[in-house]
Amino acid sequence: MLDLDAVARTFLRPAIWLSKREHVVDAPVIKAVHDQNQPKREDVLKNWLRSYSVLQGLCDDQRDAVVRAILRFADKRECDLDLSLSYNGVMTNFRELYYDCKNVVQRDVTSLTSKALWCCYPSAIPLYDQYAQQSIWMISRLAGIELKNEHKPGDRYGPYAEIWFAIYRALSPLIDASDLEGYPYRVRVFDKILWMIGEANYNRDPRKVGLAAGAAKG
């Protein structure tokens, strides 16, 4: 059986390093999403989402429209930097924002929605991307963690988030006890652990991982 703590310890310090490095770019977009009075908040959010390649294939009008939909959601919800959400709470918010975005672009917006929702609740939301998903698949099989809920066919985020929460609960004592060197978002550190495990690279040195802010695959 896989030793989850041993795996997490291997990647924890590099994950903190990466999280701190990306916070330089993440902090302004989080502020823009939470501050209705910030000038050019639409541009800040759009540029951040573009850096993650989740707006690829959209015309300028669609990009602007989906960014406005995200900010309407954030303003309506009065998003909270420190709020922790249960799996059910995450899924309720995710589904609402997912359909707000999908109604604009008429395509799957799983990765886009998770990243936008994380800006609203950065202490609570599992980010969905290809590398993290690959890690979740692998870890769940090796650790014997199975789905307990029924999920609709084609639902990419529900099963992912369910297993994500199961693994995070197992590892949260280790992450909680660690010195995050002032970095505020523990779920993002866990996301970086998953990212590094799933990334198509043999290197574990974060200084040699080709990850700039927004470089993760969606």
C-alpha positions in Angstrom: 0.0 0.0 0.0 1.3 3.5 -0.9 2.7 5.5 2.0 1.0 8.9 1.3 2.9 10.8 4.0 6.2 9.6 2.5 5.1 10.7 -1.0 4.0 14.1 0.3 7.2 14.7 2.3 9.2 14.1 -0.9 7.5 17.0 -2.7 6.4 19.2 0.2 9.3 21.7 0.3 9.4 22.1 -3.5 5.7 22.5 -3.5 5.9 25.4 -1.0 8.7 26.9 -3.1 6.6 26.8 -6.2 3.5 28.1 -4.4 5.4 31.1 -3.1 6.9 31.8 -6.5 3.5 31.8 -8.1 1.9 33.9 -5.4 3.5 37.0 -7.0 1.2 36.5 -9.9 -1.7 34.9 -8.0 -2.1 37.6 -5.4 -3.1 40.4 -7.8 -5.9 38.3 -9.5 -7.3 37.2 -6.1 -7.4 40.8 -5.1 -9.1 41.8 -8.3 -11.8 39.1 -7.9 -12.5 40.1 -4.4 -12.4 43.9 -4.8 -15.2 45.3 -6.9 -13.7 48.7 -6.9 -10.3 47.7 -8.3 -9.7 49.3 -11.7 -9.1 47.0 -14.7 -10.2 43.9 -12.7 -11.5 42.3 -15.8 -8.2 42.6 -17.5 -6.3 41.2 -14.5 -8.5 38.1 -14.4 -8.5 37.6 -18.2 -4.7 37.8 -18.3 -4.3 35.3 -15.5 -6.7 32.9 -17.1 -5.0 33.3 -20.4 -1.7 32.4 -18.8 -3.2 29.0 -17.9 -4.4 28.5 -21.5 -8.0 28.0 -20.5 -9.2 30.8 -22.8 -7.7 29.2 -25.9 -10.0 28.9 -28.9 -12.3 31.7 -27.7 -12.8 34.9 -29.6 -12.2 38.2 -27.8 -15.9 38.7 -27.2 -16.3 35.3 -25.6 -13.2 35.9 -23.4 -14.6 39.2 -22.2 -18.1 37.6 -21.6 -16.8 34.7 -19.6 -14.7 37.0 -17.4 -17.7 39.1 -16.7 -19.7 36.0 -15.8 -17.0 34.9 -13.4 -16.9 38.4 -11.7 -20.7 38.5 -11.5 -20.6 35.1 -9.7 -17.8 36.4 -7.4 -19.7 39.6 -6.6 -22.9 37.8 -5.9 -21.3 35.2 -3.7 -19.2 37.7 -1.8 -16.3 35.3 -2.0 -14.1 34.6 1.1 -10.3 34.3 1.2 -10.3 32.1 4.3 -13.5 30.1 3.9 -13.2 26.3 4.0 -15.8 24.3 2.1 -16.9 20.7 2.2 -16.9 18.6 -0.9 -20.7 19.3 -1.2 -20.1 23.0 -0.8 -17.4 23.0 -3.5 -19.6 21.1 -5.9 -22.5 23.5 -5.3 -20.4 26.5 -6.2 -18.6 24.7 -9.0 -21.8 23.6 -10.8 -23.2 27.1 -10.6 -20.1 28.8 -12.0 -19.6 26.0 -14.5 -22.9 26.6 -16.2 -22.5 30.3 -16.0 -19.3 29.9 -18.0 -20.6 27.2 -20.3 -23.6 29.2 -21.3 -21.1 31.8 -22.7 -18.7 29.5 -24.6 -20.7 26.3 -25.2 -17.9 23.9 -24.5 -16.5 22.0 -21.5 -15.1 24.5 -19.0 -14.0 22.2 -16.2 -10.4 23.5 -15.9 -11.5 27.1 -16.5 -14.2 26.9 -13.8 -11.9 25.3 -11.2 -9.3 28.0 -11.6 -11.8 30.9 -11.6 -13.5 29.4 -8.5 -10.1 29.0 -6.7 -9.7 32.8 -7.1 -13.0 33.2 -5.2 -12.2 30.7 -2.5 -8.4 30.2 -2.5 -8.4 28.3 0.8 -10.9 25.7 -0.4 -11.0 24.8 -4.1 -9.2 21.9 -5.8 -7.7 23.1 -9.1 -8.3 20.8 -12.0 -5.6 20.2 -14.6 -4.2 17.4 -16.5 -1.1 16.8 -14.3 -3.1 16.9 -11.0 -5.7 14.6 -12.5 -3.0 12.1 -13.5 -1.6 12.1 -10.0 -5.1 11.6 -8.5 -5.7 8.6 -10.7 -2.3 7.1 -9.8 -2.4 7.8 -6.1 -6.0 6.6 -5.6 -5.2 3.3 -7.2 -2.0 2.7 -5.3 -3.5 3.8 -2.0 -6.8 1.9 -2.4 -9.0 5.1 -2.3 -12.2 4.6 -4.2 -15.2 6.7 -5.1 -18.2 6.5 -2.8 -20.6 8.8 -4.6 -22.4 8.4 -7.9 -21.3 10.7 -10.7 -23.0 11.6 -13.9 -21.4 10.4 -17.1 -19.1 13.1 -18.5 -18.6 14.7 -15.1 -14.9 15.3 -14.9 -14.7 17.4 -11.8 -17.0 15.6 -9.3 -15.0 12.3 -9.2 -11.7 14.3 -9.2 -12.8 16.5 -6.3 -14.1 13.6 -4.3 -10.8 11.7 -4.5 -8.9 15.0 -4.0 -10.6 15.6 -0.7 -10.0 12.0 0.5 -6.3 12.4 -0.2 -6.1 15.9 1.2 -7.8 14.8 4.4 -5.2 12.1 4.9 -2.3 14.6 4.3 -3.7 17.7 5.9 -2.1 17.0 9.3 1.3 16.9 7.6 0.7 20.1 5.6 -0.9 21.9 8.6 2.2 21.1 10.7 4.6 22.3 8.1 6.2 25.8 7.9 4.7 27.3 4.7 7.0 30.3 5.1 4.2 32.7 5.1 2.3 31.3 2.1 -1.4 31.5 3.0 -3.1 28.7 1.0 -2.6 25.2 2.0 -4.8 23.7 -0.7 -2.5 25.3 -3.3 0.5 23.6 -1.7 -1.3 20.3 -2.1 -2.2 21.2 -5.7 1.5 21.8 -6.3 2.4 18.4 -4.8 0.0 16.8 -7.2 1.3 18.9 -10.1 4.9 17.8 -9.5 4.0 14.2 -9.3 2.0 14.2 -12.5 4.1 16.6 -14.5 5.8 15.1 -17.6 9.3 15.7 -16.3 11.9 13.5 -14.5 13.2 16.4 -12.4 12.0 17.0 -8.8 14.0 20.2 -8.4 11.4 23.0 -8.6 14.1 25.4 -10.0 14.3 23.1 -13.0 10.6 22.4 -13.5 9.3 24.3 -16.4 6.5 25.9 -14.4 5.9 29.6 -14.5 2.6 31.0 -13.2 -0.1 29.7 -15.4 2.0 27.1 -17.2 0.1 24.1 -15.8 -1.8 22.2 -18.4 -5.6 22.5 -18.3 
